[in-house]
Protein backbone atom coordinates (compact mmCIF):
# COMPACT_ATOMS: atom_id res chain seq x y z
CA UNK A 1 0.00 0.00 0.00
CA UNK A 2 1.38 3.29 -0.99
CA UNK A 3 1.92 6.16 1.40
CA UNK A 4 -0.74 8.12 -0.39
CA UNK A 5 -3.37 5.41 0.20
CA UNK A 6 -2.51 5.12 3.89
CA UNK A 7 -3.06 8.83 4.33
CA UNK A 8 -6.45 8.60 2.63
CA UNK A 9 -7.64 5.83 4.99
CA UNK A 10 -6.76 7.74 8.15
CA UNK A 11 -9.82 9.12 10.01
CA UNK A 12 -9.97 12.84 10.26
CA UNK A 13 -9.09 14.12 13.74
CA UNK A 14 -11.88 16.10 15.36
CA UNK A 15 -10.79 19.33 16.84
CA UNK A 16 -12.11 20.04 20.34
CA UNK A 17 -14.25 23.08 20.64
CA UNK A 18 -12.88 25.62 23.02
CA UNK A 19 -15.24 26.41 25.93
CA UNK A 20 -16.04 30.01 26.32
CA UNK A 21 -14.17 31.43 29.34
CA UNK A 22 -16.85 34.12 29.64
CA UNK A 23 -19.59 31.56 30.35
CA UNK A 24 -17.42 29.88 32.99
CA UNK A 25 -16.78 33.20 34.69
CA UNK A 26 -20.52 34.03 34.68
CA UNK A 27 -21.37 30.70 36.34
CA UNK A 28 -18.70 31.25 39.00
CA UNK A 29 -19.99 34.76 39.68
CA UNK A 30 -23.56 33.52 40.00
CA UNK A 31 -22.48 30.79 42.43
CA UNK A 32 -20.55 33.31 44.51
CA UNK A 33 -23.52 35.69 44.56
CA UNK A 34 -25.85 32.87 45.63
CA UNK A 35 -23.48 31.91 48.43
CA UNK A 36 -23.18 35.52 49.56
CA UNK A 37 -26.95 35.95 49.53
CA UNK A 38 -27.35 32.75 51.55
CA UNK A 39 -24.71 33.79 54.05
CA UNK A 40 -26.18 37.27 54.24
CA UNK A 41 -29.66 35.88 54.89
CA UNK A 42 -28.32 33.35 57.36
CA UNK A 43 -26.41 36.03 59.27
CA UNK A 44 -29.30 38.50 59.13
CA UNK A 45 -30.59 39.69 62.48
CA UNK A 46 -34.17 39.52 61.21
CA UNK A 47 -35.30 36.44 63.14
CA UNK A 48 -39.02 36.69 62.44
CA UNK A 49 -40.81 33.36 62.61
CA UNK A 50 -44.33 32.42 61.59
CA UNK A 51 -46.26 34.09 64.40
CA UNK A 52 -48.64 36.92 63.62
CA UNK A 53 -49.35 37.62 67.28
CA UNK A 54 -47.98 41.00 68.40
CA UNK A 55 -47.48 39.64 71.93
CA UNK A 56 -46.40 36.05 72.50
CA UNK A 57 -45.88 34.65 76.01
CA UNK A 58 -42.99 32.19 76.20
CA UNK A 59 -41.77 30.24 79.23
CA UNK A 60 -38.04 29.49 79.42
CA UNK A 61 -37.57 26.75 82.05
CA UNK A 62 -34.77 27.00 84.58
CA UNK A 63 -31.56 25.33 83.40
CA UNK A 64 -32.43 25.55 79.69
CA UNK A 65 -29.47 25.38 77.31
CA UNK A 66 -29.04 27.72 74.33
CA UNK A 67 -30.12 24.87 72.04
CA UNK A 68 -33.26 24.23 74.12
CA UNK A 69 -34.07 27.96 74.18
CA UNK A 70 -33.61 28.12 70.40
CA UNK A 71 -36.04 25.21 69.97
CA UNK A 72 -38.59 26.89 72.28
CA UNK A 73 -38.37 30.12 70.29
CA UNK A 74 -38.87 28.26 67.01
CA UNK A 75 -41.77 26.19 68.40
CA UNK A 76 -43.52 29.41 69.43
CA UNK A 77 -42.95 31.05 66.04
CA UNK A 78 -40.58 33.71 67.41
CA UNK A 79 -37.63 32.74 65.20
CA UNK A 80 -37.69 31.18 61.76
CA UNK A 81 -34.82 28.78 62.49
CA UNK A 82 -33.55 27.36 65.76
CA UNK A 83 -30.35 26.29 63.97
CA UNK A 84 -29.67 29.83 62.75
CA UNK A 85 -30.30 31.25 66.21
CA UNK A 86 -27.87 28.73 67.75
CA UNK A 87 -25.17 29.44 65.18
CA UNK A 88 -25.51 33.21 65.62
CA UNK A 89 -25.22 32.76 69.39
CA UNK A 90 -22.06 30.72 68.82
CA UNK A 91 -20.51 33.17 66.36
CA UNK A 92 -21.35 36.23 68.47
CA UNK A 93 -20.58 34.52 71.78
CA UNK A 94 -24.08 34.99 73.20
CA UNK A 95 -26.16 32.78 75.47
CA UNK A 96 -24.05 32.47 78.62
CA UNK A 97 -26.21 35.10 80.35
CA UNK A 98 -29.63 33.92 79.17
CA UNK A 99 -32.13 33.75 82.04
CA UNK A 100 -35.17 31.58 82.65
CA UNK A 101 -38.63 33.03 83.17
CA UNK A 102 -41.72 34.18 81.30
CA UNK A 103 -41.15 36.54 78.40
CA UNK A 104 -43.35 38.49 76.06
CA UNK A 105 -41.92 38.55 72.55
CA UNK A 106 -43.31 40.37 69.52
CA UNK A 107 -43.73 39.23 65.94
CA UNK A 108 -40.81 41.40 64.75
CA UNK A 109 -37.88 40.47 66.98
CA UNK A 110 -34.28 40.84 65.83
CA UNK A 111 -31.42 38.71 67.08
CA UNK A 112 -30.14 41.60 69.23
CA UNK A 113 -33.56 42.29 70.75
CA UNK A 114 -34.00 38.63 71.66
CA UNK A 115 -30.54 38.47 73.22
CA UNK A 116 -31.19 41.65 75.20
CA UNK A 117 -34.44 40.33 76.63
CA UNK A 118 -33.02 36.91 77.42
CA UNK A 119 -29.97 38.47 79.09
CA UNK A 120 -31.92 40.83 81.33
CA UNK A 121 -34.87 38.56 82.03
CA UNK A 122 -37.00 41.70 81.98
CA UNK A 123 -40.50 41.87 80.60
CA UNK A 124 -41.53 44.58 78.21
CA UNK A 125 -42.12 47.75 80.21
CA UNK A 126 -45.52 48.10 78.58
CA UNK A 127 -46.56 44.55 79.42
CA UNK A 128 -49.49 43.96 81.75
CA UNK A 129 -49.55 40.76 83.81
CA UNK A 130 -52.95 39.20 84.46
CA UNK A 131 -53.32 36.19 86.74
CA UNK A 132 -56.40 34.08 86.27
CA UNK A 133 -56.58 31.68 89.22
CA UNK A 134 -57.72 28.09 88.85
CA UNK A 135 -61.37 27.46 89.61
CA UNK A 136 -62.51 30.95 88.64
CA UNK A 137 -65.90 31.35 87.01
CA UNK A 138 -66.09 33.11 83.66
CA UNK A 139 -67.74 36.10 85.34
CA UNK A 140 -64.85 36.29 87.82
CA UNK A 141 -62.34 36.12 84.98
CA UNK A 142 -64.15 39.01 83.33
CA UNK A 143 -63.81 41.02 86.53
CA UNK A 144 -60.10 40.18 86.72
CA UNK A 145 -59.57 41.24 83.11
CA UNK A 146 -61.49 44.47 83.69
CA UNK A 147 -59.29 45.30 86.70
CA UNK A 148 -56.23 45.13 84.44
CA UNK A 149 -57.57 48.05 82.41
CA UNK A 150 -57.16 46.26 79.07
CA UNK A 151 -60.87 45.74 78.53
CA UNK A 152 -64.21 46.11 80.26
CA UNK A 153 -66.21 43.37 81.97
CA UNK A 154 -68.77 43.37 79.16
CA UNK A 155 -66.10 43.23 76.44
CA UNK A 156 -64.52 40.17 78.06
CA UNK A 157 -67.88 38.41 78.49
CA UNK A 158 -68.74 39.08 74.85
CA UNK A 159 -65.37 37.67 73.74
CA UNK A 160 -65.78 34.64 76.03
CA UNK A 161 -69.19 33.86 74.55
CA UNK A 162 -67.96 33.92 70.96
CA UNK A 163 -66.97 30.91 68.86
CA UNK A 164 -64.95 33.03 66.47
CA UNK A 165 -61.61 31.42 67.34
CA UNK A 166 -59.57 28.97 65.29
CA UNK A 167 -59.57 25.91 67.55
CA UNK A 168 -61.12 22.58 66.59
CA UNK A 169 -62.51 21.84 70.05
CA UNK A 170 -64.74 24.93 70.02
CA UNK A 171 -67.09 23.53 67.39
CA UNK A 172 -67.87 20.58 69.67
CA UNK A 173 -68.94 22.71 72.63
CA UNK A 174 -72.76 22.46 72.96
CA UNK A 175 -74.89 25.59 72.73
CA UNK A 176 -75.24 27.05 76.23
CA UNK A 177 -74.69 30.18 78.26
CA UNK A 178 -71.06 31.10 78.98
CA UNK A 179 -69.85 29.08 76.00
CA UNK A 180 -66.15 29.08 76.88
CA UNK A 181 -66.57 28.43 80.61
CA UNK A 182 -63.88 25.91 81.59
CA UNK A 183 -61.91 26.36 78.36
CA UNK A 184 -60.02 29.52 79.33
CA UNK A 185 -56.92 28.11 80.95
CA UNK A 186 -56.02 29.57 84.38
CA UNK A 187 -52.50 31.00 84.26
CA UNK A 188 -50.50 34.22 84.49
CA UNK A 189 -50.37 35.95 81.12
CA UNK A 190 -48.58 39.03 79.83
CA UNK A 191 -50.29 41.34 77.39
CA UNK A 192 -49.39 44.48 75.52
CA UNK A 193 -51.46 47.50 76.49
CA UNK A 194 -52.93 47.57 73.00
CA UNK A 195 -54.41 44.09 73.49
CA UNK A 196 -58.16 43.50 73.38
CA UNK A 197 -60.57 41.17 75.15
CA UNK A 198 -60.38 38.89 72.11
CA UNK A 199 -56.58 38.83 72.44
CA UNK A 200 -56.87 37.70 76.07
CA UNK A 201 -59.44 35.00 75.34
CA UNK A 202 -57.50 33.71 72.34
CA UNK A 203 -54.31 33.44 74.42
CA UNK A 204 -56.14 31.49 77.12
CA UNK A 205 -57.68 29.16 74.54
CA UNK A 206 -54.25 28.62 73.01
CA UNK A 207 -52.87 27.60 76.40
CA UNK A 208 -55.82 25.26 76.97
CA UNK A 209 -55.15 23.59 73.61
CA UNK A 210 -51.49 23.20 74.52
CA UNK A 211 -52.33 21.59 77.87
CA UNK A 212 -54.84 19.08 76.48
CA UNK A 213 -52.44 18.06 73.72
CA UNK A 214 -49.47 17.67 76.08
CA UNK A 215 -51.58 15.49 78.39
CA UNK A 216 -53.47 13.59 75.65
CA UNK A 217 -56.75 14.56 77.33
CA UNK A 218 -58.95 14.05 74.28
CA UNK A 219 -57.55 10.59 73.47
CA UNK A 220 -57.88 9.43 77.07
CA UNK A 221 -61.44 10.77 77.21
CA UNK A 222 -62.38 8.71 74.14
CA UNK A 223 -61.02 5.58 75.80
CA UNK A 224 -63.36 6.24 78.72
CA UNK A 225 -66.27 6.72 76.34
CA UNK A 226 -66.72 10.42 77.10
CA UNK A 227 -66.26 13.60 75.08
CA UNK A 228 -63.68 16.30 75.66
CA UNK A 229 -66.50 18.53 76.90
CA UNK A 230 -67.49 15.87 79.45
CA UNK A 231 -63.86 15.73 80.58
CA UNK A 232 -63.71 19.51 81.02
CA UNK A 233 -66.94 19.47 83.04
CA UNK A 234 -65.65 16.66 85.29
CA UNK A 235 -62.31 18.47 85.65
CA UNK A 236 -64.11 21.64 86.74
CA UNK A 237 -65.97 19.66 89.42
CA UNK A 238 -62.69 18.15 90.63
CA UNK A 239 -61.03 21.58 90.68
CA UNK A 240 -63.85 22.98 92.78
CA UNK A 241 -63.92 20.06 95.23
CA UNK A 242 -60.25 19.20 95.79
CA UNK A 243 -57.98 21.09 98.15
CA UNK A 244 -55.75 18.15 99.14
CA UNK A 245 -53.74 17.41 95.97
CA UNK A 246 -53.43 13.59 96.23
CA UNK A 247 -57.24 13.27 96.10
CA UNK A 248 -57.87 14.42 92.52
CA UNK A 249 -57.92 10.89 91.13
CA UNK A 250 -60.08 9.66 94.03
CA UNK A 251 -62.71 12.38 93.57
CA UNK A 252 -62.65 11.59 89.85
CA UNK A 253 -63.34 7.93 90.65
CA UNK A 254 -66.37 8.88 92.73
CA UNK A 255 -67.76 11.01 89.90
CA UNK A 256 -67.25 8.28 87.30
CA UNK A 257 -68.64 5.56 89.59
CA UNK A 258 -71.79 7.55 90.31
CA UNK A 259 -72.27 8.33 86.63
CA UNK A 260 -71.88 4.64 85.76
CA UNK A 261 -74.50 3.70 88.35
CA UNK A 262 -76.88 6.55 87.40
CA UNK A 263 -76.57 8.14 90.85
CA UNK A 264 -76.91 11.91 91.07
CA UNK A 265 -73.52 13.53 91.66
CA UNK A 266 -74.81 15.86 94.40
CA UNK A 267 -71.71 18.08 94.48
CA UNK A 268 -72.06 21.19 96.62
CA UNK A 269 -69.75 23.26 94.40
CA UNK A 270 -72.25 22.90 91.56
CA UNK A 271 -74.98 24.25 93.82
CA UNK A 272 -72.88 27.31 94.62
CA UNK A 273 -72.27 27.90 90.92
CA UNK A 274 -76.00 27.63 90.23
CA UNK A 275 -76.63 30.30 92.88
CA UNK A 276 -74.37 32.70 90.97
CA UNK A 277 -72.54 33.88 94.09
CA UNK A 278 -69.81 32.50 96.30
CA UNK A 279 -71.20 31.33 99.64
CA UNK A 280 -69.45 29.59 102.53
CA UNK A 281 -72.36 27.35 103.36
CA UNK A 282 -74.98 25.52 101.33
CA UNK A 283 -78.46 25.21 102.85
CA UNK A 284 -80.96 22.44 102.16
CA UNK A 285 -83.15 24.94 100.33
CA UNK A 286 -80.26 25.69 97.96
CA UNK A 287 -80.14 22.04 96.89
CA UNK A 288 -83.53 22.49 95.25
CA UNK A 289 -82.35 25.30 92.96
CA UNK A 290 -83.78 24.55 89.51
CA UNK A 291 -80.62 25.13 87.51
CA UNK A 292 -78.97 22.84 84.91
CA UNK A 293 -75.64 23.19 86.73
CA UNK A 294 -77.05 21.98 90.06
CA UNK A 295 -76.10 18.30 90.37
CA UNK A 296 -78.68 17.81 93.12
CA UNK A 297 -81.32 18.89 90.61
CA UNK A 298 -80.14 17.25 87.36
CA UNK A 299 -79.15 13.69 86.60
CA UNK A 300 -75.62 13.07 85.36
CA UNK A 301 -73.24 15.90 84.59
CA UNK A 302 -74.19 19.58 84.86
CA UNK A 303 -74.91 21.35 81.58
CA UNK A 304 -71.43 22.86 81.49
CA UNK A 305 -68.22 23.41 83.45
CA UNK A 306 -68.45 25.24 86.78
CA UNK A 307 -65.04 26.91 86.62
CA UNK A 308 -61.57 26.81 85.10
CA UNK A 309 -59.69 23.56 85.74
CA UNK A 310 -55.90 23.31 85.71
CA UNK A 311 -53.87 20.52 84.05
CA UNK A 312 -53.89 18.28 87.14
CA UNK A 313 -57.70 18.27 87.25
CA UNK A 314 -58.01 17.68 83.50
CA UNK A 315 -55.65 14.72 83.80
CA UNK A 316 -57.55 13.33 86.80
CA UNK A 317 -60.85 13.63 84.92
CA UNK A 318 -59.67 11.15 82.29
CA UNK A 319 -57.52 9.02 84.62
CA UNK A 320 -59.70 8.23 87.66
CA UNK A 321 -58.37 5.96 90.37
CA UNK A 322 -59.73 2.42 90.28
CA UNK A 323 -62.01 2.36 93.34
CA UNK A 324 -65.53 1.42 94.40
CA UNK A 325 -66.01 4.74 96.20
CA UNK A 326 -69.36 6.48 95.84
CA UNK A 327 -69.13 9.03 98.64
CA UNK A 328 -66.67 11.41 100.24
CA UNK A 329 -66.91 13.87 103.09
CA UNK A 330 -64.41 16.33 104.57
CA UNK A 331 -62.30 14.73 107.27
CA UNK A 332 -59.80 17.50 108.00
CA UNK A 333 -61.11 21.06 107.35
CA UNK A 334 -57.60 22.54 107.51
CA UNK A 335 -55.96 20.36 104.85
CA UNK A 336 -59.18 19.66 102.98
CA UNK A 337 -58.58 15.93 103.19
CA UNK A 338 -61.67 13.76 102.64
CA UNK A 339 -62.90 10.42 103.88
CA UNK A 340 -63.84 8.15 100.96
CA UNK A 341 -66.17 5.18 101.10
CA UNK A 342 -68.42 2.98 99.02
CA UNK A 343 -70.77 2.32 101.94
CA UNK A 344 -73.63 4.74 102.61
CA UNK A 345 -73.80 4.02 106.35
CA UNK A 346 -70.07 4.67 106.66
CA UNK A 347 -70.60 7.91 104.77
CA UNK A 348 -73.39 8.98 107.15
CA UNK A 349 -71.20 8.26 110.15
CA UNK A 350 -68.28 10.23 108.69
CA UNK A 351 -70.65 13.12 107.90
CA UNK A 352 -71.95 13.13 111.48
CA UNK A 353 -68.38 13.13 112.81
CA UNK A 354 -67.51 16.09 110.58
CA UNK A 355 -70.56 18.10 111.69
CA UNK A 356 -69.74 17.35 115.32
CA UNK A 357 -66.18 18.56 114.81
CA UNK A 358 -67.38 21.78 113.14
CA UNK A 359 -69.91 22.49 115.92
CA UNK A 360 -67.23 22.03 118.58
CA UNK A 361 -65.04 24.59 116.88
C-alpha positions in Angstrom: 0.0 0.0 0.0 1.4 3.3 -1.0 1.9 6.2 1.4 -0.7 8.1 -0.4 -3.4 5.4 0.2 -2.5 5.1 3.9 -3.1 8.8 4.3 -6.4 8.6 2.6 -7.6 5.8 5.0 -6.8 7.7 8.1 -9.8 9.1 10.0 -10.0 12.8 10.3 -9.1 14.1 13.7 -11.9 16.1 15.4 -10.8 19.3 16.8 -12.1 20.0 20.3 -14.2 23.1 20.6 -12.9 25.6 23.0 -15.2 26.4 25.9 -16.0 30.0 26.3 -14.2 31.4 29.3 -16.8 34.1 29.6 -19.6 31.6 30.4 -17.4 29.9 33.0 -16.8 33.2 34.7 -20.5 34.0 34.7 -21.4 30.7 36.3 -18.7 31.3 39.0 -20.0 34.8 39.7 -23.6 33.5 40.0 -22.5 30.8 42.4 -20.5 33.3 44.5 -23.5 35.7 44.6 -25.8 32.9 45.6 -23.5 31.9 48.4 -23.2 35.5 49.6 -26.9 36.0 49.5 -27.4 32.7 51.5 -24.7 33.8 54.0 -26.2 37.3 54.2 -29.7 35.9 54.9 -28.3 33.3 57.4 -26.4 36.0 59.3 -29.3 38.5 59.1 -30.6 39.7 62.5 -34.2 39.5 61.2 -35.3 36.4 63.1 -39.0 36.7 62.4 -40.8 33.4 62.6 -44.3 32.4 61.6 -46.3 34.1 64.4 -48.6 36.9 63.6 -49.3 37.6 67.3 -48.0 41.0 68.4 -47.5 39.6 71.9 -46.4 36.0 72.5 -45.9 34.6 76.0 -43.0 32.2 76.2 -41.8 30.2 79.2 -38.0 29.5 79.4 -37.6 26.8 82.1 -34.8 27.0 84.6 -31.6 25.3 83.4 -32.4 25.5 79.7 -29.5 25.4 77.3 -29.0 27.7 74.3 -30.1 24.9 72.0 -33.3 24.2 74.1 -34.1 28.0 74.2 -33.6 28.1 70.4 -36.0 25.2 70.0 -38.6 26.9 72.3 -38.4 30.1 70.3 -38.9 28.3 67.0 -41.8 26.2 68.4 -43.5 29.4 69.4 -43.0 31.1 66.0 -40.6 33.7 67.4 -37.6 32.7 65.2 -37.7 31.2 61.8 -34.8 28.8 62.5 -33.6 27.4 65.8 -30.4 26.3 64.0 -29.7 29.8 62.7 -30.3 31.2 66.2 -27.9 28.7 67.8 -25.2 29.4 65.2 -25.5 33.2 65.6 -25.2 32.8 69.4 -22.1 30.7 68.8 -20.5 33.2 66.4 -21.4 36.2 68.5 -20.6 34.5 71.8 -24.1 35.0 73.2 -26.2 32.8 75.5 -24.1 32.5 78.6 -26.2 35.1 80.3 -29.6 33.9 79.2 -32.1 33.8 82.0 -35.2 31.6 82.6 -38.6 33.0 83.2 -41.7 34.2 81.3 -41.2 36.5 78.4 -43.4 38.5 76.1 -41.9 38.6 72.5 -43.3 40.4 69.5 -43.7 39.2 65.9 -40.8 41.4 64.8 -37.9 40.5 67.0 -34.3 40.8 65.8 -31.4 38.7 67.1 -30.1 41.6 69.2 -33.6 42.3 70.8 -34.0 38.6 71.7 -30.5 38.5 73.2 -31.2 41.7 75.2 -34.4 40.3 76.6 -33.0 36.9 77.4 -30.0 38.5 79.1 -31.9 40.8 81.3 -34.9 38.6 82.0 -37.0 41.7 82.0 -40.5 41.9 80.6 -41.5 44.6 78.2 -42.1 47.8 80.2 -45.5 48.1 78.6 -46.6 44.5 79.4 -49.5 44.0 81.8 -49.5 40.8 83.8 -53.0 39.2 84.5 -53.3 36.2 86.7 -56.4 34.1 86.3 -56.6 31.7 89.2 -57.7 28.1 88.9 -61.4 27.5 89.6 -62.5 31.0 88.6 -65.9 31.3 87.0 -66.1 33.1 83.7 -67.7 36.1 85.3 -64.9 36.3 87.8 -62.3 36.1 85.0 -64.2 39.0 83.3 -63.8 41.0 86.5 -60.1 40.2 86.7 -59.6 41.2 83.1 -61.5 44.5 83.7 -59.3 45.3 86.7 -56.2 45.1 84.4 -57.6 48.1 82.4 -57.2 46.3 79.1 -60.9 45.7 78.5 -64.2 46.1 80.3 -66.2 43.4 82.0 -68.8 43.4 79.2 -66.1 43.2 76.4 -64.5 40.2 78.1 -67.9 38.4 78.5 -68.7 39.1 74.9 -65.4 37.7 73.7 -65.8 34.6 76.0 -69.2 33.9 74.6 -68.0 33.9 71.0 -67.0 30.9 68.9 -64.9 33.0 66.5 -61.6 31.4 67.3 -59.6 29.0 65.3 -59.6 25.9 67.6 -61.1 22.6 66.6 -62.5 21.8 70.1 -64.7 24.9 70.0 -67.1 23.5 67.4 -67.9 20.6 69.7 -68.9 22.7 72.6 -72.8 22.5 73.0 -74.9 25.6 72.7 -75.2 27.0 76.2 -74.7 30.2 78.3 -71.1 31.1 79.0 -69.9 29.1 76.0 -66.1 29.1 76.9 -66.6 28.4 80.6 -63.9 25.9 81.6 -61.9 26.4 78.4 -60.0 29.5 79.3 -56.9 28.1 81.0 -56.0 29.6 84.4 -52.5 31.0 84.3 -50.5 34.2 84.5 -50.4 35.9 81.1 -48.6 39.0 79.8 -50.3 41.3 77.4 -49.4 44.5 75.5 -51.5 47.5 76.5 -52.9 47.6 73.0 -54.4 44.1 73.5 -58.2 43.5 73.4 -60.6 41.2 75.1 -60.4 38.9 72.1 -56.6 38.8 72.4 -56.9 37.7 76.1 -59.4 35.0 75.3 -57.5 33.7 72.3 -54.3 33.4 74.4 -56.1 31.5 77.1 -57.7 29.2 74.5 -54.2 28.6 73.0 -52.9 27.6 76.4 -55.8 25.3 77.0 -55.2 23.6 73.6 -51.5 23.2 74.5 -52.3 21.6 77.9 -54.8 19.1 76.5 -52.4 18.1 73.7 -49.5 17.7 76.1 -51.6 15.5 78.4 -53.5 13.6 75.6 -56.7 14.6 77.3 -59.0 14.1 74.3 -57.5 10.6 73.5 -57.9 9.4 77.1 -61.4 10.8 77.2 -62.4 8.7 74.1 -61.0 5.6 75.8 -63.4 6.2 78.7 -66.3 6.7 76.3 -66.7 10.4 77.1 -66.3 13.6 75.1 -63.7 16.3 75.7 -66.5 18.5 76.9 -67.5 15.9 79.4 -63.9 15.7 80.6 -63.7 19.5 81.0 -66.9 19.5 83.0 -65.7 16.7 85.3 -62.3 18.5 85.6 -64.1 21.6 86.7 -66.0 19.7 89.4 -62.7 18.1 90.6 -61.0 21.6 90.7 -63.8 23.0 92.8 -63.9 20.1 95.2 -60.3 19.2 95.8 -58.0 21.1 98.1 -55.7 18.2 99.1 -53.7 17.4 96.0 -53.4 13.6 96.2 -57.2 13.3 96.1 -57.9 14.4 92.5 -57.9 10.9 91.1 -60.1 9.7 94.0 -62.7 12.4 93.6 -62.7 11.6 89.9 -63.3 7.9 90.6 -66.4 8.9 92.7 -67.8 11.0 89.9 -67.2 8.3 87.3 -68.6 5.6 89.6 -71.8 7.6 90.3 -72.3 8.3 86.6 -71.9 4.6 85.8 -74.5 3.7 88.3 -76.9 6.6 87.4 -76.6 8.1 90.9 -76.9 11.9 91.1 -73.5 13.5 91.7 -74.8 15.9 94.4 -71.7 18.1 94.5 -72.1 21.2 96.6 -69.7 23.3 94.4 -72.3 22.9 91.6 -75.0 24.3 93.8 -72.9 27.3 94.6 -72.3 27.9 90.9 -76.0 27.6 90.2 -76.6 30.3 92.9 -74.4 32.7 91.0 -72.5 33.9 94.1 -69.8 32.5 96.3 -71.2 31.3 99.6 -69.4 29.6 102.5 -72.4 27.4 103.4 -75.0 25.5 101.3 -78.5 25.2 102.8 -81.0 22.4 102.2 -83.2 24.9 100.3 -80.3 25.7 98.0 -80.1 22.0 96.9 -83.5 22.5 95.2 -82.3 25.3 93.0 -83.8 24.5 89.5 -80.6 25.1 87.5 -79.0 22.8 84.9 -75.6 23.2 86.7 -77.1 22.0 90.1 -76.1 18.3 90.4 -78.7 17.8 93.1 -81.3 18.9 90.6 -80.1 17.3 87.4 -79.2 13.7 86.6 -75.6 13.1 85.4 -73.2 15.9 84.6 -74.2 19.6 84.9 -74.9 21.4 81.6 -71.4 22.9 81.5 -68.2 23.4 83.4 -68.5 25.2 86.8 -65.0 26.9 86.6 -61.6 26.8 85.1 -59.7 23.6 85.7 -55.9 23.3 85.7 -53.9 20.5 84.0 -53.9 18.3 87.1 -57.7 18.3 87.2 -58.0 17.7 83.5 -55.7 14.7 83.8 -57.6 13.3 86.8 -60.8 13.6 84.9 -59.7 11.1 82.3 -57.5 9.0 84.6 -59.7 8.2 87.7 -58.4 6.0 90.4 -59.7 2.4 90.3 -62.0 2.4 93.3 -65.5 1.4 94.4 -66.0 4.7 96.2 -69.4 6.5 95.8 -69.1 9.0 98.6 -66.7 11.4 100.2 -66.9 13.9 103.1 -64.4 16.3 104.6 -62.3 14.7 107.3 -59.8 17.5 108.0 -61.1 21.1 107.3 -57.6 22.5 107.5 -56.0 20.4 104.9 -59.2 19.7 103.0 -58.6 15.9 103.2 -61.7 13.8 102.6 -62.9 10.4 103.9 -63.8 8.2 101.0 -66.2 5.2 101.1 -68.4 3.0 99.0 -70.8 2.3 101.9 -73.6 4.7 102.6 -73.8 4.0 106.3 -70.1 4.7 106.7 -70.6 7.9 104.8 -73.4 9.0 107.2 -71.2 8.3 110.2 -68.3 10.2 108.7 -70.7 13.1 107.9 -71.9 13.1 111.5 -68.4 13.1 112.8 -67.5 16.1 110.6 -70.6 18.1 111.7 -69.7 17.4 115.3 -66.2 18.6 114.8 -67.4 21.8 113.1 -69.9 22.5 115.9 -67.2 22.0 118.6 -65.0 24.6 116.9 
